[in-house]
Amino acid sequence: MHPGVTAEVVQARIKYFHRLDFPFKPTGVGSGWRVEYDIDAFLRIVVAFELLAAGVAPVKTVALVNSGWAAISRAFARGWTAREERGAEPSLMLLRSDGLDSERPGTGTVRAGREADLRGWANLTAEVMRAELTEEEEQAAEKGELSADEDRRLIVVEARRLSVALIRAMRKHLKLDVMRRTEVGIDRFSLAALAETALATGT
């Protein structure tokens, strides 16, 4: 899905994720052991690789995905179900990791899980400001107490684009039967995520 990322790099990143107990705490993993992922775990890794590509450190990537997975999975489900629709509205995953540029690992805080479905990209800036500033931060901003050099970068992942890229990667690298089983599994995962959203909102 990312040019220049070789199979060796993918394996190395996944091994490092295992050391962080991501996407789950592996048991019996070692030389000669094969790890199997369900669809939930597979998609967590897919989103995590997007964050790594955006420059987020692995430890913060894990924290972002785990803490915001409920909202991330809903946004992904909307993008996945609309992946073949022309002119479909974007389904965005909004994630922010403070201190991304810090030279000290672990500096800053990690927050995730804000979700936005926008009718047009023109509204993105205002939506991001509402999504990312807490009440305390808004008050601090009004008083001029927010540090000017604080890293406020926001990571925006468009779920439909990610879904299209994922399908292309699966068709290129997976055997046909495995690809079809995975696609059906993601279909079911997405339907379940959207059903939970409908129950929660009463729609």
C-alpha positions in Angstrom: 0.0 0.0 0.0 3.0 2.3 0.5 5.7 2.5 -2.2 9.1 1.6 -1.0 7.9 -0.5 1.9 9.2 -4.0 1.3 8.0 -7.3 2.7 11.0 -7.3 5.0 10.1 -3.8 6.4 6.5 -5.0 6.9 7.7 -8.1 8.8 10.0 -6.0 11.0 7.2 -3.6 11.9 4.8 -6.4 12.7 7.4 -8.0 15.0 7.9 -4.7 16.8 4.2 -4.4 17.2 4.2 -7.8 18.8 6.6 -6.6 21.4 4.1 -3.8 22.2 1.3 -6.5 22.5 -0.4 -5.1 19.4 -2.9 -5.8 17.9 -3.2 -8.3 20.8 -0.8 -10.0 23.2 0.7 -12.9 21.3 1.0 -16.3 23.0 3.5 -18.9 22.0 5.1 -16.6 19.4 8.6 -17.4 18.5 10.6 -19.1 15.8 8.4 -21.6 13.9 5.2 -20.1 15.3 2.5 -18.7 13.0 0.3 -15.9 14.2 -3.2 -15.7 12.8 -5.2 -12.5 12.8 -9.0 -12.0 12.8 -10.4 -9.1 10.8 -10.4 -6.7 13.7 -6.7 -7.3 14.4 -5.9 -7.1 10.6 -7.6 -3.8 10.2 -5.9 -2.4 13.3 -2.6 -3.2 11.6 -3.8 -1.6 8.4 -4.6 1.7 10.2 -1.4 1.5 12.2 0.6 1.3 9.0 -1.1 4.5 7.7 0.0 6.3 10.9 3.5 5.0 10.6 3.6 6.4 7.0 2.4 9.7 8.4 5.4 9.8 10.7 3.9 8.7 14.0 6.2 6.7 16.2 5.2 3.0 16.7 4.4 3.4 20.5 2.2 6.4 19.8 0.6 4.6 16.8 -0.4 1.7 19.1 -1.9 4.1 21.6 -3.8 6.1 19.0 -5.3 3.0 17.4 -6.2 1.2 20.6 -7.7 4.3 22.3 -9.7 5.4 19.3 -10.7 2.1 17.8 -14.4 2.4 18.3 -14.6 5.6 16.3 -11.9 4.6 13.8 -13.7 1.3 13.0 -17.0 3.2 12.3 -15.2 5.6 10.0 -13.5 2.8 8.2 -16.8 0.9 7.9 -18.4 3.9 6.1 -15.4 4.2 3.8 -15.3 0.5 3.1 -19.0 0.3 2.2 -18.7 3.3 -0.1 -15.5 2.3 -1.7 -17.1 1.7 -5.1 -19.5 4.6 -5.0 -18.5 7.6 -7.2 -18.9 10.9 -5.5 -19.3 9.3 -2.1 -18.9 11.7 0.8 -15.6 11.3 2.6 -15.4 9.4 5.9 -12.5 10.8 7.9 -10.5 9.4 10.8 -9.2 12.4 12.8 -6.2 11.6 15.0 -3.8 13.8 16.8 -0.6 13.0 18.7 0.9 15.9 20.5 4.7 16.1 20.4 5.2 14.1 17.2 8.4 16.0 16.5 9.8 15.6 20.0 13.3 14.1 20.3 12.2 12.6 23.7 10.1 9.4 23.3 6.8 9.6 25.0 6.7 13.4 25.2 3.3 14.9 25.1 -0.1 13.2 25.1 -2.0 11.0 22.8 -5.6 11.4 21.9 -7.6 9.7 19.3 -11.0 8.6 18.1 -12.6 11.8 16.9 -14.7 11.0 13.9 -16.1 13.2 11.2 -18.2 12.7 8.2 -18.1 15.8 6.1 -20.2 16.9 3.2 -17.3 18.7 1.6 -13.5 19.2 2.2 -14.2 23.0 2.6 -15.5 22.4 6.1 -12.5 20.5 7.2 -10.6 23.2 9.0 -13.6 24.3 11.2 -14.5 20.7 11.9 -10.9 19.9 12.9 -10.8 22.8 15.3 -14.1 21.7 17.0 -12.9 18.2 17.1 -9.5 18.7 18.5 -9.8 21.6 21.0 -11.1 20.6 24.4 -13.0 23.1 26.5 -9.9 23.6 28.6 -7.8 24.2 25.5 -10.3 26.7 24.1 -10.1 28.6 27.3 -6.3 28.5 27.3 -6.3 29.7 23.6 -8.5 32.6 24.5 -6.1 33.6 27.2 -3.1 33.1 24.9 -1.8 30.4 27.2 -1.3 27.7 24.5 2.4 27.3 23.5 3.0 28.7 20.1 5.5 25.9 19.3 3.3 23.1 20.6 2.9 20.4 18.0 -0.7 20.4 17.1 -0.5 18.3 13.9 -3.6 16.4 13.0 -3.5 13.2 11.0 -6.4 12.8 8.7 -7.1 9.4 7.1 -9.8 9.2 4.4 -11.3 5.8 4.9 -12.7 5.4 1.4 -9.3 6.0 -0.1 -7.7 3.6 2.4 -10.3 1.0 1.5 -9.6 1.2 -2.2 -5.8 1.0 -1.6 -6.4 -2.0 0.7 -8.4 -3.8 -1.9 -5.7 -3.2 -4.5 -3.0 -4.5 -2.2 -5.0 -7.6 -1.3 -5.6 -8.4 -5.0 -1.9 -8.0 -5.7 -0.5 -10.0 -2.7 -3.1 -12.5 -1.6 -4.2 -15.7 -3.2 -7.7 -15.5 -4.7 -9.4 -17.6 -2.0 -7.7 -15.8 0.8 -8.5 -12.4 -0.7 -12.2 -13.3 -1.1 -12.4 -14.6 2.5 -10.8 -11.4 3.8 -13.1 -9.2 1.7 -16.1 -11.0 3.0 -14.8 -10.7 6.6 -14.3 -7.0 6.2 -17.8 -6.7 4.8 -19.2 -8.4 7.9 -17.0 -6.3 10.2 -18.2 -3.1 8.5 -21.9 -4.1 8.7 -21.5 -4.9 12.4 -19.8 -1.6 13.1 -22.5 0.4 11.3 -25.2 -1.6 13.0 -23.7 -0.7 16.4 -23.7 3.0 15.3 -27.3 2.8 14.3 -28.3 1.3 17.7 -26.3 3.9 19.6 -27.8 6.8 17.6 -31.3 5.3 17.2 -31.1 5.7 13.4 
